[in-house]
Amino acid sequence: MSHLVTAADLAHEIEDVVVIDVRWTLTTAGQDQPGPAEYAAGHVPGAFFVDLETELAGPPGAGGRHPLPDPAVVESALRRCGVSARTRVVVYDGRESYAAARAWWVFRWVGLGDVRVLDGGFAAWVGAGLPVSTEVPEPHHGGFVARPGSMPTVDARGAADVAGAGLLLDARAAERYAGDLEPIDPVAGHIPGAVSSPAASWLTEDGTFRTDLAEHWSAVSATRSAGEASSDRVAVYCGSGVTAAHEVLALAEIGVDAALYPGSWSEWLRDPSRPVATGPTPG
């Protein structure tokens, strides 16, 4: 079963699912997050808003800029949206599904079984000529109980192990991976042995997922030199664990189980003894 849903299909089944808006943009310190204002200006009818910074991530610190949230916080957010164990949920963001994929991953991590992402986000919904609402639904009282650990993760040591014996994907832009540019974290570069696989490369120009994901995956995985890896383990990291979830989602669409490194580069750098590599992916 696909983890994605089109705008047309969501419109057809909207009465049977809980829709959650998680619009979010990576901002610098001190900047207001535009997601709540965008939601207030118009959203999919009946959609609830869940905040990525406070409900899909824990406070920044030793675990990175967007560490895993307290499961109780996620449970409370889902209950507010009327979610119980068997509820079908659709999440969306503005367009590229980076934040929506984070929500998809977090909700599945706490044990919610049926979660899908609106492919192309709110832009696809509006582009299909579907109705938009400014009405905010009343809080519900769902019975969902969080059971964290339902999605695979790796820590810093695990990420290094996968880089050496499997395939560790870096979902950041290629220039950040290479160490040519680092607009957010204090050190540029990548985890040694990781392969550059920008999240944007898994999308089309309109922000929907590529239709040739399997072929793209073959090209990405082929960058690993023959004989370098002795297992089929795959893990993904990015700057802080948001866009990496997007790549985990893309891989899930083609049946590839990938672990997430939640702390990602922002956590890796907190230990100065961890090595840093620069330069493009070989080949």
Protein Blocks (a to p, Z undefined) as FASTA:
>chain_A
ZZbdcfklmmmmmmmpccddfbdcdddehiacfklmmmmnoccehiacddfklmmccced
jkojbdcddfklmmmmmmmnopafklccddddfknommmmmmmmmmmmnopabdcddehi
jmlmmmnopacdfbdcdddddfbdcdehiaccddfklmmmmmmmmccddfbdfklmnopa
cfkbmbecddehiacddfklmpcfkopacfklmmmmmmmmmmpcghkaccfbdcdddfno
pmmmmmmmmmmmnopacdddfklmmlmmmpmkbccdedddeZZ
